[in-house]
Amino acid sequence: MKVLRSAGFNIWLDDFGSGYSSLNVLKDYQFDVMKIDMKFLTGFASNKKTRTILKNIVGLTKQLNMMSLTEGVETKEQFEFLKRIGCDRTQGYLFSKPVPLEEMYAKIESGELAIANEYMP
């Protein structure tokens, strides 16, 4: 990881909250981005614990000097909540289904889709 970072790469922790991405991984390694697993948004409207958990995960990323990215955003309500709690980035079907690269660039150019400048070629 140190070699990759020294070569200019950011290190992302994908699917945080599922599989091998546990709190122990955060203790043992330094990541630049935490990609929060979409499973946390399951039952968003009906399970009030979801909001508390997401708020604390996003807060943790800030304390660990990481960028937060939540995947699986499907509703405006989810997006507004994530924005309100300080989530840095979001992705999901609310914005676009997976599309070919050319179509993605067309959506960006038309203003239909926004992408952070650091991810633009």
BAFI-3210 file (N, C-alpha, C; in Angstrom, 3 decimals, decimal comma, padded with zeros to 6 digits):
// residues 121
n [1|2|3|4|5|6|7|8|9|10|11|12|13|14|15|16|17|18|19|20|21|22|23|24|25|26|27|28|29|30|31|32|33|34|35|36|37|38|39|40|41|42|43|44|45|46|47|48|49|50|51|52|53|54|55|56|57|58|59|60|61|62|63|64|65|66|67|68|69|70|71|72|73|74|75|76|77|78|79|80|81|82|83|84|85|86|87|88|89|90|91|92|93|94|95|96|97|98|99|100|101|102|103|104|105|106|107|108|109|110|111|112|113|114|115|116|117|118|119|120|121]
n.u [000,816|001,965|003,803|002,113|000,703|002,844|003,371|001,389|-001,214|-004,528|-005,813|-008,484|-011,065|-013,215|-016,729|-017,338|-018,402|-019,288|-018,338|-014,815|-014,139|-013,785|-013,905|-011,408|-009,698|-009,592|-008,154|-005,661|-004,673|-004,052|-006,390|-007,565|-010,091|-013,310|-015,573|-018,814|-020,852|-023,701|-025,660|-026,247|-028,177|-030,428|-033,739|-033,897|-035,968|-037,641|-036,190|-034,926|-032,450|-030,638|-029,987|-028,631|-026,406|-025,180|-024,621|-022,707|-020,679|-019,903|-019,021|-016,845|-015,136|-014,341|-012,929|-010,807|-009,496|-010,402|-012,068|-015,549|-017,718|-020,801|-022,450|-025,123|-027,253|-030,548|-032,789|-034,080|-034,456|-032,602|-030,219|-030,346|-030,225|-027,667|-026,068|-026,634|-025,471|-022,852|-021,583|-019,139|-019,180|-021,489|-023,063|-025,120|-028,256|-029,994|-028,690|-027,578|-027,835|-025,459|-023,460|-022,120|-018,801|-018,699|-021,327|-021,500|-019,683|-021,111|-023,375|-022,167|-021,164|-023,559|-024,549|-026,223|-025,153|-022,935|-019,495|-016,675|-013,874|-011,337|-011,601|-011,805|-010,399]
n.v [-001,184|001,214|001,606|001,899|004,234|006,044|006,196|007,770|006,869|006,595|004,863|002,776|001,598|-000,781|-001,545|-001,199|-002,505|-004,945|-008,341|-008,625|-006,114|-004,792|-003,108|-003,606|-003,578|-000,871|-000,020|-001,143|-000,325|002,417|004,201|006,087|006,553|005,580|003,347|003,013|000,291|-000,619|-002,019|-000,798|001,049|-000,402|-000,766|001,845|003,790|002,648|001,584|002,982|002,783|002,632|005,249|006,296|004,612|005,104|007,857|007,786|006,241|007,905|010,079|008,848|008,455|011,068|011,637|009,929|011,027|010,418|010,127|009,855|007,672|006,720|003,937|002,780|004,567|005,356|006,947|010,304|011,112|009,512|010,529|013,272|012,992|011,813|013,868|015,847|014,764|014,947|013,233|012,668|011,799|010,277|007,499|005,774|004,386|006,540|008,565|007,510|004,599|001,928|002,802|002,854|004,184|006,367|007,289|008,082|010,261|011,975|012,492|013,862|016,099|017,293|018,128|016,548|014,647|014,798|014,850|014,514|016,656|015,517|012,954|013,055|012,513]
n.w [000,000|000,724|-001,335|-003,565|-002,793|-002,681|-005,346|-006,210|-006,127|-004,754|-001,954|-001,635|000,490|-000,166|-000,169|002,613|005,674|004,967|004,300|004,280|005,166|007,919|011,150|012,260|010,064|009,519|011,694|011,290|008,786|006,499|004,740|001,922|000,954|001,989|000,882|001,362|001,943|-000,002|001,316|003,697|003,090|002,672|003,549|004,371|004,683|006,581|008,744|011,455|012,702|010,681|009,808|012,031|012,147|009,620|009,908|011,947|010,751|008,606|010,124|011,384|009,193|008,724|011,081|010,713|008,610|005,998|002,811|002,342|000,617|-000,431|-001,682|-003,833|-003,736|-004,161|-003,862|-003,582|-000,973|000,451|-000,671|000,114|002,901|003,220|002,211|004,106|006,434|005,832|004,008|001,605|-001,115|-003,404|-005,010|-007,368|-008,575|-008,514|-009,779|-012,181|-014,169|-014,737|-017,502|-020,876|-021,446|-023,287|-023,249|-020,594|-020,575|-022,257|-020,689|-018,596|-019,917|-020,777|-018,399|-016,978|-015,320|-012,638|-011,900|-009,841|-010,273|-009,854|-010,771|-013,448|-016,694]
ca.u [000,000|002,860|004,367|001,052|000,453|003,999|003,295|000,315|-002,529|-005,317|-006,185|-009,896|-011,635|-014,485|-017,806|-017,200|-019,571|-019,596|-017,161|-013,567|-013,853|-014,268|-013,241|-009,997|-008,965|-009,347|-007,132|-004,372|-004,228|-004,478|-007,110|-007,919|-011,532|-014,123|-016,770|-019,773|-021,644|-025,096|-026,560|-026,653|-029,354|-031,573|-034,681|-033,608|-037,178|-038,358|-035,310|-034,308|-031,051|-029,826|-029,501|-027,647|-025,195|-024,544|-024,086|-021,492|-019,641|-019,407|-018,231|-015,594|-014,244|-013,788|-011,940|-009,660|-009,006|-010,757|-013,242|-016,636|-018,501|-021,845|-022,968|-026,480|-028,235|-031,638|-033,862|-033,709|-034,413|-031,294|-029,198|-030,413|-029,728|-026,205|-025,489|-026,807|-024,545|-021,486|-020,988|-018,423|-019,548|-022,545|-023,266|-026,245|-029,232|-030,613|-027,936|-027,478|-027,508|-024,165|-023,550|-020,820|-017,987|-019,097|-022,599|-021,204|-019,117|-022,196|-024,191|-021,396|-021,107|-024,889|-024,893|-027,136|-024,376|-021,777|-018,406|-015,616|-012,786|-010,190|-011,826|-011,846|-009,082]
ca.v [000,000|002,386|001,765|002,452|005,612|006,868|006,343|008,705|006,238|006,606|003,523|002,742|000,452|-001,010|-002,303|-001,176|-003,000|-006,316|-009,139|-008,484|-004,724|-004,579|-002,037|-003,953|-003,151|000,566|000,124|-001,642|000,240|003,784|004,306|007,441|006,594|004,466|003,162|002,419|-000,714|-000,278|-002,731|000,110|001,794|-001,303|-000,440|003,208|004,505|002,013|001,202|004,212|002,521|002,859|006,639|006,443|003,894|005,854|009,114|007,470|005,805|009,106|010,807|008,114|008,745|012,412|011,532|009,179|011,751|009,666|010,570|008,873|007,480|005,729|003,355|002,253|005,621|005,188|007,918|011,677|011,145|008,967|011,480|014,463|012,602|011,635|015,199|016,535|014,246|015,227|012,228|013,392|011,367|009,269|006,902|004,860|004,502|007,862|009,409|006,848|003,179|001,772|003,129|002,858|005,370|007,476|007,806|008,785|011,567|012,795|012,916|014,866|017,306|017,916|018,579|015,583|013,897|015,539|014,000|015,330|016,932|014,625|011,686|013,307|012,290]
ca.w [000,000|000,765|-002,675|-004,413|-002,379|-003,087|-006,801|-006,504|-006,088|-003,530|-001,516|-001,286|001,187|-000,863|000,485|004,064|006,381|004,540|003,962|005,033|005,517|009,276|011,896|012,452|008,881|009,693|012,727|010,846|007,504|006,188|003,480|001,521|000,701|002,454|000,072|002,283|001,233|-000,284|002,231|004,762|002,651|002,635|004,617|004,823|005,082|007,691|009,849|011,968|013,068|009,483|009,796|013,106|011,746|008,538|010,459|012,693|009,807|007,916|011,128|011,560|008,058|008,930|012,148|010,203|007,432|004,799|002,082|002,392|-000,600|-000,183|-002,919|-003,785|-003,494|-005,120|-003,675|-003,224|000,491|000,842|-001,082|000,970|004,223|003,137|002,055|005,383|007,451|005,413|003,125|000,553|-002,464|-003,484|-006,326|-007,389|-009,658|-008,503|-010,702|-013,476|-014,215|-015,420|-018,928|-021,561|-021,187|-024,166|-022,751|-019,349|-020,921|-022,806|-019,552|-017,868|-020,751|-020,816|-017,057|-016,371|-014,347|-012,128|-011,435|-009,254|-011,205|-009,673|-011,464|-014,891|-017,323]
c.u [000,867|003,454|003,334|000,789|001,608|004,044|002,125|-001,088|-003,200|-005,727|-007,627|-010,227|-013,034|-015,445|-017,663|-018,512|-019,981|-018,287|-015,976|-013,290|-014,459|-013,524|-011,768|-009,143|-008,641|-008,252|-005,741|-003,816|-004,735|-005,116|-007,412|-009,424|-012,179|-015,384|-017,750|-020,739|-023,115|-026,077|-027,025|-027,894|-030,596|-032,479|-034,512|-034,851|-037,813|-037,484|-034,530|-032,852|-030,117|-029,200|-028,421|-026,326|-024,461|-023,913|-022,773|-020,363|-019,047|-018,573|-016,876|-014,623|-013,591|-012,688|-010,671|-009,066|-009,196|-011,927|-014,288|-017,374|-019,523|-022,409|-024,403|-027,551|-029,301|-032,729|-033,298|-033,587|-033,069|-030,189|-029,182|-029,897|-028,204|-025,492|-025,515|-025,810|-023,081|-020,811|-020,398|-018,885|-020,664|-022,591|-024,455|-027,202|-029,987|-029,974|-027,848|-027,286|-026,117|-024,346|-022,162|-020,117|-018,425|-020,394|-022,394|-020,638|-020,178|-023,087|-023,475|-021,401|-022,453|-025,304|-025,839|-026,454|-023,175|-020,741|-017,295|-014,452|-011,611|-010,348|-011,905|-010,457|-008,447]
c.v [001,258|002,662|002,388|003,923|006,522|007,065|007,242|008,125|006,481|005,177|003,579|001,468|000,260|-001,814|-002,351|-001,609|-004,387|-007,044|-008,878|-007,067|-004,390|-003,418|-002,339|-003,528|-001,657|000,826|-000,185|-000,982|001,661|003,809|005,770|007,611|005,362|004,440|002,344|001,527|-000,320|-000,956|-001,828|000,910|000,919|-000,996|000,962|003,910|003,929|001,690|002,419|004,010|002,795|004,243|006,863|005,790|004,659|007,150|008,863|006,990|007,009|009,943|010,158|008,399|010,108|012,378|010,814|009,808|010,962|010,354|009,466|008,864|006,395|005,256|002,896|003,288|005,555|006,234|009,281|011,802|010,612|009,966|012,711|014,157|012,494|012,977|015,944|016,052|014,384|014,166|012,950|013,058|010,330|008,722|005,968|005,176|005,823|008,749|008,801|005,353|003,063|002,000|003,022|004,203|006,571|008,121|008,571|010,171|012,501|013,319|013,993|016,190|018,035|018,471|017,643|014,813|014,726|014,544|014,912|015,471|015,970|013,289|011,843|013,098|013,600]
c.w [000,000|-000,613|-003,615|-004,079|-002,813|-004,598|-007,208|-006,483|-004,742|-003,225|-001,009|-000,528|000,622|000,010|002,006|004,709|005,946|004,274|004,878|005,500|006,876|009,934|012,131|011,263|008,997|010,705|012,178|009,578|007,333|004,799|003,194|001,375|001,310|001,590|000,905|001,505|001,128|000,658|003,373|004,378|002,529|003,822|005,153|005,372|006,347|008,902|010,325|012,384|011,900|009,496|010,851|012,716|010,649|009,042|011,195|011,782|009,082|008,878|011,363|010,412|008,231|009,998|011,701|008,936|006,138|004,107|002,184|001,063|-000,296|-001,511|-002,714|-003,512|-004,589|-004,993|-003,296|-001,702|001,012|000,536|-000,175|002,374|004,206|002,992|003,393|006,441|007,031|004,581|001,914|-000,849|-002,362|-004,902|-006,245|-008,515|-009,636|-009,556|-012,099|-013,264|-014,839|-016,926|-019,561|-021,360|-022,017|-023,682|-021,442|-019,640|-021,478|-021,679|-018,736|-018,635|-020,773|-019,454|-016,333|-015,234|-013,926|-011,613|-010,922|-010,226|-011,067|-010,374|-012,976|-015,485|-017,764]
res [m|k|v|l|r|s|a|g|f|n|i|w|l|d|d|f|g|s|g|y|s|s|l|n|v|l|k|d|y|q|f|d|v|m|k|i|d|m|k|f|l|t|g|f|a|s|n|k|k|t|r|t|i|l|k|n|i|v|g|l|t|k|q|l|n|m|m|s|l|t|e|g|v|e|t|k|e|q|f|e|f|l|k|r|i|g|c|d|r|t|q|g|y|l|f|s|k|p|v|p|l|e|e|m|y|a|k|i|e|s|g|e|l|a|i|a|n|e|y|m|p]
***
